[in-house]
Amino acid sequence: MPELLAVAALATIGFILWEPRSPYPVVDFHRLAERNIWISNVVGVLAGTSMFLYFVAITYQMQEPSVGLGLSVLQFGEAAVPSAIVALLLAPFAGRLVSQNGPKPVMLIGSALVCLAGLGLVTFHTFELEFILIAIPMQVGLTWVFISMSNVIILASRPEEVGIQTGMNATFRTLGQSLGPVVGAAIFSAITVVRVIPVALPNGPTVPLAVPIPAQAGFIWVYLLVASLGAVSFVLSIALRNYRFLADGTRVDHASASPAARGVPTPAPAVPPAPLATLPQRES
């Protein structure tokens, strides 16, 4: 409704104007401009948009017989199982990589997989097996991007603001997830073909009916957009500062070679305790 959109716009403008002046702001806009935080939030929008663009496109193309495979809901769910299992099995490896090498390599790998999967769907979208196989790098890539994103935010935030910053990141991800279906529907509505379908009238003859349906070119544009968003995420991820935590909880830049080079003082070598003096034994 236009009235609700107007109220939402006014509330957003008021929030943006008042929040920087508040003595106790809920959102620190200066912190949102910190490199790792804004990159992670932008990647959150891109990854959320990519995910739902992909979901909308493959759901339509795999289930709708007029434009795709015509699978049932159960068959479509069965086709999605392999990619879900692989993503579940590989998620712990992403966590291990974050612990050892920081979240930046994980985000780079995830973004690259999303880009490659999108490009794969541009060419291979005819048979069910193609969708099943390409879904594996897509799901793994999205999972790794989301895993690394949360770690980037935590490592870039002060302890007292971790909750706020992770919540803002979730908001940006939700924004992307809201944009994906809208953008996909706009593309499918703009690129259509007309197909004549016979329709049986109640108690009457069967008449031809011209129905606009999404053209194959629309799906190709959606998959190209998914690949492009993955590529942009990859480029943005290159600019991240790759922080990680040491075993004692100290945050360091993983690009440096040693704790001393990272600005972390090297602990002094342990001094062995002095041997206890041997007491003379009394003669019995």
Secondary structure, 3 states (H helix, E strand, C coil): CHHHHHHHHHHHHHHHHHHHHCCCCCCCHHHHCCHHHHHHHHHHHHHHHHHHHHHHHHHHHHHCCCCCCCCCHHHHHHHHHHHHHHHHHHHHHHHHHHHHHCHHHHHHHHHHHHHHHHHHHHHCCCCHHHHHHHHHHHHHHHHHHHHHHHHHHHHHCCHHHHHHHHHHHHHHHHHHHHHHHHHHHHHHHHCEEEEEEEEECCCCCEEEEEEEEECHHHHHHHHHHHHHHHHHHHHHHHCCCCEEECCCCCEEECCCCCCCCCCCCCCCCCCCCCCCCCCCCCCC
